[in-house]
Structures are given as C-alpha cells and as structure tokens.
Amino acid sequence: MDIELGIQNVARPVSFTSDDTAEHVSAIIDDAVANGKIIDLVDTKGRHIVVPGAALGYALIGSETKHAVGFGAL
C-alpha cells in the first residue's frame, strides 16, 4: 500500500510503500497525533519512517496505484 505523509514546514512529502493494512497505519497515526507521540511506520524494505505526530500536516493512505499506458482512440 502507498503512503504519503505531508510534514509541516517541509516542501516535499514523504512517500513510501508498506505491507501494513490501511487500518493499522491509520490507527498508528491517529494515536500519535491525538497523544503527541511519534509516528513510526515500516516500509517494505524494513526501514522505519519516524515523524513527530505534532508535525504531521496530512496523510494519504491507500492501496497501490497502477497506471495503465495506452495508445489509441477511446
């Protein structure tokens, strides 16, 4: 699943892919933001993405996007 985190005062979002479910990721983010904790998520390569909950601007949590490229008339 693709995850994008927008961080306050940072020009570019942090984008990565995780094997966690959307519900699990959302629960971690909700708890961190509500209780002033650290958001600690793991990507598919085993790396930890650590963001202070208070610095989070937005989070996009969704399934993997597949783009189709086609040539021809619709």
Backbone as JSON Lines, residues from 0, in Angstrom:
{"i":0,"aa":"M","n":[0.84,-1.16,0.0],"ca":[0.0,0.0,0.0],"c":[0.89,1.23,0.0]}
{"i":1,"aa":"D","n":[0.46,2.24,-0.73],"ca":[1.2,3.5,-0.81],"c":[0.78,4.43,0.32]}
{"i":2,"aa":"I","n":[1.77,5.1,0.91],"ca":[1.53,6.05,1.99],"c":[2.28,7.33,1.66]}
{"i":3,"aa":"E","n":[1.63,8.47,1.86],"ca":[2.27,9.76,1.69],"c":[2.01,10.59,2.93]}
{"i":4,"aa":"L","n":[3.08,11.1,3.52],"ca":[2.97,11.94,4.71],"c":[3.45,13.34,4.38]}
{"i":5,"aa":"G","n":[2.6,14.32,4.61],"ca":[2.98,15.7,4.47],"c":[3.39,16.23,5.82]}
{"i":6,"aa":"I","n":[4.57,16.81,5.88],"ca":[5.11,17.28,7.16],"c":[5.17,18.81,7.14]}
{"i":7,"aa":"Q","n":[4.71,19.42,8.21],"ca":[4.69,20.87,8.3],"c":[6.09,21.44,8.1]}
{"i":8,"aa":"N","n":[6.17,22.54,7.33],"ca":[7.42,23.26,7.06],"c":[8.44,22.44,6.27]}
{"i":9,"aa":"V","n":[7.98,21.4,5.58],"ca":[8.84,20.61,4.71],"c":[8.21,20.64,3.32]}
{"i":10,"aa":"A","n":[9.0,21.01,2.32],"ca":[8.46,21.23,0.98],"c":[7.95,19.96,0.31]}
{"i":11,"aa":"R","n":[8.61,18.85,0.51],"ca":[8.23,17.62,-0.18],"c":[7.63,16.6,0.79]}
{"i":12,"aa":"P","n":[6.63,15.86,0.32],"ca":[6.05,14.81,1.18],"c":[6.99,13.6,1.26]}
{"i":13,"aa":"V","n":[6.78,12.79,2.27],"ca":[7.49,11.53,2.43],"c":[6.57,10.46,1.87]}
{"i":14,"aa":"S","n":[7.01,9.78,0.81],"ca":[6.2,8.75,0.16],"c":[6.92,7.42,0.24]}
{"i":15,"aa":"F","n":[6.17,6.37,0.56],"ca":[6.75,5.03,0.66],"c":[5.65,3.98,0.56]}
{"i":16,"aa":"T","n":[6.06,2.74,0.43],"ca":[5.13,1.63,0.35],"c":[5.3,0.76,1.59]}
{"i":17,"aa":"S","n":[4.18,0.29,2.13],"ca":[4.2,-0.53,3.34],"c":[3.34,-1.77,3.14]}
{"i":18,"aa":"D","n":[3.68,-2.82,3.87],"ca":[2.88,-4.04,3.85],"c":[1.76,-4.01,4.89]}
{"i":19,"aa":"D","n":[1.74,-2.98,5.75],"ca":[0.68,-2.85,6.77],"c":[-0.66,-2.54,6.12]}
{"i":20,"aa":"T","n":[-1.73,-2.84,6.82],"ca":[-3.07,-2.52,6.33],"c":[-3.36,-1.04,6.55]}
{"i":21,"aa":"A","n":[-4.31,-0.53,5.8],"ca":[-4.71,0.87,5.94],"c":[-5.23,1.13,7.36]}
{"i":22,"aa":"E","n":[-5.94,0.18,7.92],"ca":[-6.5,0.34,9.27],"c":[-5.39,0.45,10.31]}
{"i":23,"aa":"H","n":[-4.34,-0.38,10.16],"ca":[-3.23,-0.36,11.11],"c":[-2.46,0.96,11.03]}
{"i":24,"aa":"V","n":[-2.16,1.39,9.82],"ca":[-1.44,2.65,9.62],"c":[-2.25,3.82,10.17]}
{"i":25,"aa":"S","n":[-3.54,3.82,9.87],"ca":[-4.42,4.89,10.35],"c":[-4.47,4.92,11.88]}
{"i":26,"aa":"A","n":[-4.52,3.76,12.51],"ca":[-4.55,3.69,13.98],"c":[-3.26,4.25,14.58]}
{"i":27,"aa":"I","n":[-2.12,3.93,13.99],"ca":[-0.83,4.45,14.48],"c":[-0.8,5.97,14.37]}
{"i":28,"aa":"I","n":[-1.24,6.49,13.22],"ca":[-1.23,7.94,13.01],"c":[-2.22,8.62,13.94]}
{"i":29,"aa":"D","n":[-3.43,8.08,14.07],"ca":[-4.44,8.67,14.97],"c":[-3.92,8.76,16.4]}
{"i":30,"aa":"D","n":[-3.32,7.68,16.89],"ca":[-2.81,7.65,18.26],"c":[-1.68,8.66,18.44]}
{"i":31,"aa":"A","n":[-0.78,8.73,17.48],"ca":[0.36,9.64,17.59],"c":[-0.08,11.1,17.59]}
{"i":32,"aa":"V","n":[-1.0,11.45,16.7],"ca":[-1.46,12.83,16.62],"c":[-2.27,13.21,17.87]}
{"i":33,"aa":"A","n":[-3.14,12.33,18.31],"ca":[-4.0,12.62,19.46],"c":[-3.22,12.71,20.77]}
{"i":34,"aa":"N","n":[-2.14,11.94,20.9],"ca":[-1.43,11.87,22.17],"c":[-0.02,12.46,22.13]}
{"i":35,"aa":"G","n":[0.31,13.17,21.06],"ca":[1.62,13.81,20.96],"c":[2.78,12.83,20.89]}
{"i":36,"aa":"K","n":[2.55,11.68,20.27],"ca":[3.58,10.65,20.16],"c":[4.29,10.73,18.81]}
{"i":37,"aa":"I","n":[5.21,9.83,18.63],"ca":[5.95,9.7,17.38],"c":[5.22,8.72,16.46]}
{"i":38,"aa":"I","n":[5.11,9.06,15.17],"ca":[4.6,8.14,14.17],"c":[5.78,7.3,13.72]}
{"i":39,"aa":"D","n":[5.7,5.99,13.89],"ca":[6.78,5.08,13.5],"c":[6.19,4.01,12.59]}
{"i":40,"aa":"L","n":[6.44,4.14,11.29],"ca":[5.93,3.2,10.31],"c":[7.1,2.49,9.64]}
{"i":41,"aa":"V","n":[6.86,1.29,9.12],"ca":[7.91,0.49,8.48],"c":[7.55,0.3,7.01]}
{"i":42,"aa":"D","n":[8.53,0.58,6.13],"ca":[8.26,0.38,4.7],"c":[8.56,-1.06,4.3]}
{"i":43,"aa":"T","n":[8.37,-1.38,3.01],"ca":[8.54,-2.75,2.53],"c":[9.98,-3.22,2.56]}
{"i":44,"aa":"K","n":[10.93,-2.29,2.72],"ca":[12.34,-2.66,2.8],"c":[12.81,-2.79,4.24]}
{"i":45,"aa":"G","n":[11.89,-2.63,5.19],"ca":[12.23,-2.75,6.6],"c":[12.74,-1.48,7.25]}
{"i":46,"aa":"R","n":[12.71,-0.37,6.51],"ca":[13.16,0.91,7.07],"c":[12.04,1.54,7.89]}
{"i":47,"aa":"H","n":[12.42,2.21,8.98],"ca":[11.45,2.92,9.82],"c":[11.34,4.36,9.35]}
{"i":48,"aa":"I","n":[10.12,4.81,9.17],"ca":[9.84,6.21,8.87],"c":[9.3,6.8,10.16]}
{"i":49,"aa":"V","n":[10.02,7.75,10.73],"ca":[9.69,8.3,12.04],"c":[9.41,9.79,11.89]}
{"i":50,"aa":"V","n":[8.2,10.19,12.3],"ca":[7.76,11.58,12.19],"c":[7.06,11.98,13.49]}
{"i":51,"aa":"P","n":[7.38,13.13,14.05],"ca":[6.62,13.57,15.23],"c":[5.15,13.79,14.86]}
{"i":52,"aa":"G","n":[4.25,13.26,15.65],"ca":[2.82,13.4,15.38],"c":[2.39,14.85,15.28]}
{"i":53,"aa":"A","n":[3.01,15.72,16.08],"ca":[2.64,17.14,16.07],"c":[3.07,17.84,14.78]}
{"i":54,"aa":"A","n":[4.0,17.26,14.02],"ca":[4.49,17.88,12.8],"c":[3.75,17.42,11.55]}
{"i":55,"aa":"L","n":[2.84,16.47,11.71],"ca":[2.12,15.93,10.56],"c":[1.14,16.95,10.0]}
{"i":56,"aa":"G","n":[1.23,17.19,8.71],"ca":[0.29,18.1,8.04],"c":[-0.88,17.33,7.45]}
{"i":57,"aa":"Y","n":[-0.58,16.18,6.8],"ca":[-1.62,15.33,6.23],"c":[-1.05,13.94,6.0]}
{"i":58,"aa":"A","n":[-1.94,12.99,5.8],"ca":[-1.55,11.61,5.47],"c":[-2.5,11.08,4.41]}
{"i":59,"aa":"L","n":[-1.92,10.52,3.36],"ca":[-2.7,9.83,2.34],"c":[-2.37,8.35,2.45]}
{"i":60,"aa":"I","n":[-3.38,7.56,2.72],"ca":[-3.21,6.13,2.91],"c":[-4.1,5.44,1.9]}
{"i":61,"aa":"G","n":[-3.51,4.63,1.04],"ca":[-4.33,3.98,0.03],"c":[-3.66,2.77,-0.54]}
{"i":62,"aa":"S","n":[-4.4,2.08,-1.37],"ca":[-3.85,0.89,-1.99],"c":[-2.89,1.29,-3.1]}
{"i":63,"aa":"E","n":[-2.15,0.33,-3.54],"ca":[-1.16,0.58,-4.59],"c":[-1.85,1.04,-5.85]}
{"i":64,"aa":"T","n":[-1.33,2.1,-6.44],"ca":[-1.9,2.66,-7.66],"c":[-1.2,2.05,-8.85]}
{"i":65,"aa":"K","n":[-1.97,1.58,-9.8],"ca":[-1.39,1.04,-11.02],"c":[-1.81,1.93,-12.17]}
{"i":66,"aa":"H","n":[-0.83,2.38,-12.94],"ca":[-1.1,3.26,-14.06],"c":[-1.04,2.45,-15.34]}
{"i":67,"aa":"A","n":[-2.03,2.64,-16.18],"ca":[-2.04,1.98,-17.47],"c":[-1.69,2.99,-18.54]}
{"i":68,"aa":"V","n":[-0.83,2.59,-19.43],"ca":[-0.47,3.45,-20.53],"c":[-1.02,2.81,-21.79]}
{"i":69,"aa":"G","n":[-1.76,3.57,-22.53],"ca":[-2.35,3.05,-23.75],"c":[-2.29,4.04,-24.87]}
{"i":70,"aa":"F","n":[-2.3,3.54,-26.05],"ca":[-2.28,4.38,-27.23],"c":[-3.45,3.97,-28.1]}
{"i":71,"aa":"G","n":[-4.24,4.93,-28.48],"ca":[-5.38,4.61,-29.33],"c":[-6.56,5.49,-28.99]}
{"i":72,"aa":"A","n":[-7.59,5.35,-29.75],"ca":[-8.8,6.15,-29.55],"c":[-9.66,5.55,-28.46]}
{"i":73,"aa":"L","n":[-10.33,6.39,-27.72],"ca":[-11.25,5.93,-26.7],"c":[-12.64,5.81,-27.24]}
